[in-house]
Amino acid sequence: MSLRLAVLVHLTATRAPETMWGSNEAGRIARQLLSNHEFGSTFHDYSGLTAWLAPGYPCIVAAVFLVFGIETRMSAVALMLLNAIFSSLTALVACRLGTLVFNRATGLAAGWAWAISPMAALLPFLIWDTCLSTLVLAWAILNWVSARSAKDWVRSGLVCGLGGLINPALLAPLPFLLAFSWWRDRNLKICAYVLLACGMLLLPWSVRNTVVFHRVIPIRSNFWAEVYFGNVSFSLHPLGNSMEYQHRGEVAFVDTLKQSVVTHIRSNPARFVGETLDRALLFWIVPSSWMALTIPLATGTLCGLRLAIRNTGNRSLPLLLPLLTYPLIYFISYVYSRYRHPIEPLMYIFTAYAACEGIATLRKSRVTT
């Protein structure tokens, strides 16, 4: 926490956090929630209702606005402090998760590595759901690993549902985790508990979207728009000056971009596959300015995965499945380093496991010699 606070003090002293509000989608929605009691006004010159974002983080921003003022410097600082708390708590969850799946040394190494990570220390300055999403995903996997009773599985489902209301991409591992749990325990009740608890949280927002937009939108509406931006062009992005989103409305805008990007992919399948593979590689090593850290982290993750599969069998699968499934949506759209952040605690755990196993092997070789 001390490192994150020090970084925030430096960044807020050299930059003006309140200037972020101009293009902050969560902030615009939060302002609309307080001023007109509507979940809308996502972008400039648009006052309609929206499902462009999941409701979780904009509601948190609205609560902060209620206390510290709408789009003020104090609200920006308060949200950054919340991010720092979320990020610091993630270190504790990573420590516990590494200990449960592997051993205490791995847990401690992963927790400390996360605590002093420069990238993790910088992310709280970004007023977005990234730090909270990271904490919730790690917490969800911890619940999954430690669940034993029906109450535990219900709690796991509730945490998954909470994750979905913050960032729907966090739900990507859920079907595979359910399949793994059924395969391991042959108990359909586990799946029922998780799905019912998760669905109980997601259903009201999905019903709201269906009523408002007259079509089924489970959580967010912008999937096809993001695929378009990543594969065709960002020129029509609502943050820009095209005004296509503002003139057409959200649903018609996304429908138009869906038709365009589907046509583009069908006309250029080889290009789409090539760009997807490029994004898949880029996902693990961005940002380019931090490759001295990201490449060793990716390499350590691979080494840890190999050792974990060999030494622990399926016990490490709940950590592996999010690494395989969560990134897929970004492979077919576009990549920023913050998109990888929610699964980085798992990468730190696997890297810590590889390091601890390597140190243990070296010690044994020294003893034998």
Beta strands, then each sheet from edge to edge (+ up, - down):
end
